[in-house]
């Protein structure tokens, strides 16, 4: 009986340190409320921006938000980074799991004898202990594999951050482009309206034909329709920009966005330097290397499993008044297999990881070469459009001088202005193509190519100090 009480006491002590389950239900209503409460003027966001920008922001909120600040807002709020950080946490937990040692086991076996003599107790009580010892460094290989996977998960956070930044830049430039287009079209409509008024006056005086006036009215209506479409695209771009930041669109009300960095084009990008930077610094390449090292650790682990673990089993029995002590030793015999199958699978996975790494490098080189070709072509087209725009400006200046001297009428001046706005629209379209090509090249290199931009350090922990879910 004393032996049974001791066994129960040991069991209760061991289970007293176990973790208990704490439910954390997901409540959609709270999640929606937390999302809708996100703003660009809260104190936690200010602290996060100041920490990453290394200077105080005053006044708060700032009078103008540049691309760097908006990038940090996206890094603070965007849910895709929350997912990547959660996966990193899972990988970190895997390191703890890999470092765990096998627990010993204890056994208790009471036996009752139906026939006893001499007044001896009919009970035999046995207590056994099994202590396993891993061999061939298996624990070290498991830990190495888990750490490599954790490194890959850490790099994937930065890779996801590049995706968030790339998406933000695309939507921000779409918003900027829609603002520019709307402004040019608005000015163009104003000129068109003035031209129609001038011709209607001439029509009333019999100096213009009705078909000419009708054609200009059709052109004016067409420009008004284009302006309404540009206004619609501007609102849509604004919604997409808010989504790229991880906030609702109302959070952008009243803020002023600086487009300074988006108005700069980088003309000199040597292909060799760009390609080298990508192959040395791309985060997915570094993550693929970490995954390959993890595959190597798996192979080492499977090879180590050829060697059996050792089990030592001391025991004690109380047999009708007699104390019996024992010591046991056991290993599994590698008779029927020597772990050939898992070793072959691990070797195949290592080859697969190497092939995936090579394929990734080839795909990256192809992406960069294609992006360079497209960007250089768009840059040349932009230079031609700039030259044409300069010609229209010079022509307008010349006509303006002639108009001021009284040698040209107002209609000639207005038509010259209309041609200039057409050239500005063409230039805005080509500039948008060039900037989007530069964005794709920058994403392929995973390095800022604009001297006014940089890539901030990514926090591996969720930067939001307050939980938005399960409050």
N, C-alpha and C positions, 0 to 999 in steps of 0.2 A: 504493500500500500504506500509505503514511503517513496518507493521508486516511481509509482504512478503520480504521486503528488509533485515530485520533483520534475517529472516530464511535463506535467501540465503547467507548472510555474515557468519553466523555460519557454514553452510555447506561447504563453500569455505575454512574456517579456518581449519575445521576438515580434509578435504581431502588433504590439503597442506603438511601434515606430512607423507603421505603414501609412501611406497617404490615403486620404479619403476623397471621394468624388464630390466636387462642387459644381452644381449645374449652372450654366450660363446661357439661358435661352436667348435666341435672336428675336428681337421685337421689331418688325418692319416699321411700325409707327415711330419708334424712337430713332431708328436709322434715318428715316426721312426727315425728322425734326432736326437731327444733328447735321444733316447735309444742308438743309435750308438755313441753318444758323451760321454757316461759313461766310465770313466777310473778309474784306481786305484791310480792315482797320482794327483788328483785335490785338491785344497786347502780346499774346503768345507768338503770333506771326511776326510782330515787330522785333521781338527778342531773337527769333530764328534768323531774320534777315540781317540784323546787326551782327550776330555771331558769324555769319558767313561772309558778309561784306566787309567786316573788320572796321566798321565805323558807325557812329551813332546816326540815326535817321531823325532829322528835325527840320521842319515840323512833321508830325505824324497825324494822319497818313500823309505821304509825300505829295508834293504838287504834281509830280510826273513820275510815271512808272516806265523804266526802260526794260529792254529785253532781259538783262541779267536779273533784275528784280522779279520780273514775271516768271522767269525760270525757277527761281527759288520758291515763289508762290506755288508753282506746280509741284515742286519737290516736297513741299509741305503738305499739300492737300490731295494730290492725285492718288486714287485708290490702287492703281496698278503697282505703285511702289510699295503700298501696304502688303499686297500679295507677295511681292518679291522678298520683302523683309520677313514675312511669315514663313516663307520657304527656307530662308536662311536660319530662322529659329529652329525649324524642323531638322535641318542638317546639323546644327549645333547639338541638338538633343541626341542625334545619331552618334556623335562623338562620345557622349556619356554612356550610351548603350554599348558601344564597341568596347569601352574600357571596363565594363562590368566583369567581375570574376564569378565563376560558377559557385553557387552556394553549396555548402555541405548539406547532407540530408541525415535525419535522425529517424530511427525506427524503434518501435516499442511493440513487443510481442508477448502478451501474457498467455500461459498455457495451463490448463487444468487437467490433473491426472485423476482418472476415475478410480484407480486402485492405489492406495498408499499403505505403508506398513509402519509400525512403530510410532504412531502418532505424528508422523511427518506432515508438513503442509502439503496439500494437494496442488499448490500453485508453483509454476515455474515462470519467472519474470525475466525477459530478455530486453536489453537495450543495445542498439547498434548505431554506429556513426559511419557515414560514408563521406570522405573528404576527397574531392576530385582535384587533380593538378593538370593544367594544360601544358602541353609540351610543344617544342619546336617554334616557340615565339608567336603562337597564333594570336594572342591578345595584341601584341605589337602591330601585326599586320592588319588586324581589324581597325585599330585606332588610326593607322596610317591611311587606310581607305576612307574612313569617315572624315578625317581631316582634309583629305583632298577633295572630297565631295562638298565639305563645308566651304573650302576656298572657292570652288566652282559656284556655289550658291551666293557667296559674297560678291564675286565678279558679276553674277547675273543681276544683282541689284543695280550695279553701275550700268550694265547693258540696258536694263529696263529704264534707267534714268535717261540714257541717250534716246531711247524711243519716245519717252515723254517729252524731252526737249525738242526732238525733231518734229513731233506732232504739234507742239506749241508754236514752233517757228513757222510751220506751214500755215497754221490757222491765223497766226498773227500777221503774216504777210498777205494772206487772202483778205484779211480785214483792212490792212493798209491799202492794198490794191483797190478794194471796193470803195474806200474813202476817196482815193485819188480819182477813180473813174467817175464817181458821183459828182465830185467837184468840177471836173472838166466838162462833163455832160451838162451840168447846171449852167455853167458859163456859156457853153455852146448853144443851149436852148435860149438863153437871154439874147445872144447875137442873132439867132434865127428869128426870134420874135421881132427884133428891131428891123431886120431885113424885110419881113412880111409887112410891117407897118410902113416902111419906106415905099415898097412896091404898091401897096394899097393906095397910098397917096398919089403915086404916079398913075395908077389905074383910074383914079377919080379925075385926074387931069388929062386922061387920054394918052399918057406917055408910056404905058405898059399894057401888055396883053393879059387878058384873064387866064389863059392857059399857063402863062409863066407864074402868075400869082398862085394859081391852084397847085402847081408843082411844088412851089415853096411851102405852101400850107401842108402838103403831104409830107415833105421833108421835116417840117416842124413837128407834126404829129408823130412821125417816126422817132425823132429825137426825144420827144416827151415820153414816148413808150420806152425807149432805151433808158431814160432817166429813172422811170418807175421801176424798171427791172434792176437797175443798179442799186436803187434804194432797197429793194427786196434782198438782193445779194448781200448788201451791207448788213442788214439785220440778221440774215442767216449766218454770215461770217462771224458776227458778234456772238451769236449763240454757240457756234462751234469753238470760238476762242474761250468762252467761259467753261465749256466742257473740257477743253485741253488743260485748263487751269485746275479743274476739279471743283469748281464752284457753280452756283446757279447764275443765270445771266443777270439777275438783279444786282449781284455783287459788283458788276461793272458800271453801275449807274454813277455818274458824277466823277469818274476817274479820268485823268488825262494820260494818254499813252504816248511815250516818245518813240518815234520810228527812226531815230538817228542811225543806229547800227544797220537797219534794213536798207538804208539809202546808199550804202557803200558796196561797191563791187571789187572783188580781189582779182586783178588781171594776171598777175604773175604766179602761176602754180606749176612748178617743174614736175613733170610726170614721175620721174624717178624718185624725187623726194616724197611726193604724195604717196606713192606705192610703198615705199620703205616705211614711212610713218605708220601706215595702216597695218602692215604685216608685223611690225614690232609692238604696236600699242593697242590694237583692237582687242576689246575686252572679251569678245566671244572666242578669239583665238587662245587667250590666256585661260579661259574657262575650259576650252577643249583640251588644253594641255593638262589641266588639273584632273579632268575626267579620265584622261589616258593614264595618268599616274595612279588614279584610283583603281583602274582596271588592272594595272600591274600588281597593286597590293592584293587584289582579289586572287590573282594567279599565285602569288606567294602564299596566301592563306590556304588555298586548296592543295598546294604541294605540301604544306606543313601538316595538313590533315591526314597525310599518309601515315604519319607516326601516331600511335594510339595514345590517348590520355591515360594517366595513372590514377587509380583509385585506391586509397588507403582506408581500411574500415576497422577501426578498433571497436570492440564490443564487450559487453558485460552481461552475465546471466546469474540470477539467483535461483538455484535449483534445489528446492526442498532443504534449505539451510546451508547449501554449499555455494560459495562465491566462485564464479568461473570468469576469468578474464581471457580475452582473445584479441588477436590482431590479424587483419585480413589485407590482402594485396591482390589487385586484379587489373588486367588490361584487356582491351579487345584485340583479338588476333586477326591480322590482315591476311586472311586465308582466301576468301572468295573474291575480294576486290581490294585494290590499293588506291581507291578514289580516282580511278582513271577517267570516269565520265565527267565529274565536276572539273577536273584539271583540263580536260579537252574543251569544255565549255568556256572556262576562264581564258584559255589561250585564244579561242575564237572571238571572245569579247574584246580582248586586247587588240587583235587584228582589226576588228570592226572599229574600235576607237581610233586606231591609227589611220584607217581608211577615211573615216569621217573627218579627221583633222586635215588630211590632204585635200579632201573634197571641199572643205571649208576654205582653205587657203586659195584653191583654184577659183572658187566662186567669188571670193573677195577681190581677187585680181581682176576677174571679169567685170565685176561691178564698178571697180575704180576706173578701169580703162573705158568702159562705156560711159560712165559719168563724166570723165574728162573730155571725151569726144563731144558729147552733147553740150557740156558747158562752154567749151571753146567755140563751137559753132554758134551757140546762142550769144556768146560775147561778141563775135564778129558781126552778127546781125544787129545787135544792139549798137555797135559802133556806127554802122551804116545809118540806122534810124536816127542816132544822135546827130550825125552829119546832115541828114535831111531836115531834122527839126531846126538846126542852126540856120540852114538856108531859109526856111519859112520865117524865122524870127528876123533875119536880116531883110527879107522881102517886106515884112510888115513894117519894120522901121523905115524902110525906103518909101513905102506908100504913105506912111504917117507923115513924113516930111513933105511929100507931094501934096497930101491933103491939107496940111497946115498952110502951104503956100497958095492953096486955092486951085491947084491944077488937077485935082482928082475929086470925084464926088464921094459922098458918104457911103454909097452902096459899094464902091470899089474897096473902101477901107474895111467895111463889114465883111465882105467876101474874103479878104485877106486874113482877117481875124478868124473866120470860120475855117479856113484852110489850116491855120496854125493849130486850132483846137483838134482838128482831125489828125494832124501830125503828132500832137501830144497824146492823143488816145493810142495811136500806133506805138509810140514810144513807151507808154505805160504797159501795154501788152507785152512788148519785147523785153522790157525790164523785168516784168513779172516772170517771164519764162527763164531769163538768165538767173534771177534770184532763186527760183525753184530748182534749177539745175545745180546751182552752187550748194543749195541745201542738201540735195541728194548726194553730191560729192562729199560734202562734209559728213553726212551720215555714214557713207561708205568708209571714210577714213577714221571716223569717230574721234575727231579732233577739230576744234574751232579753226576755221580758215579765215575768219574775219578778225582783223587786228583789234577791233573794238569789243570783241567778245571773248569770254573765257568760260571754262567749265568748272563749276563749283565742286567742292568735296562732298561726296554723298554720305549721309548719315546711315549707318547700318541699323540704327534703332529708329522707331517711329518718332518723328520730331514733335508730334503733337503731345503736349504734356497732359492733356485731359482726354480721357476715354470718351469717344463719341458713341460707343455702343455699350449696351448693358449697364447703364448708369444705375 
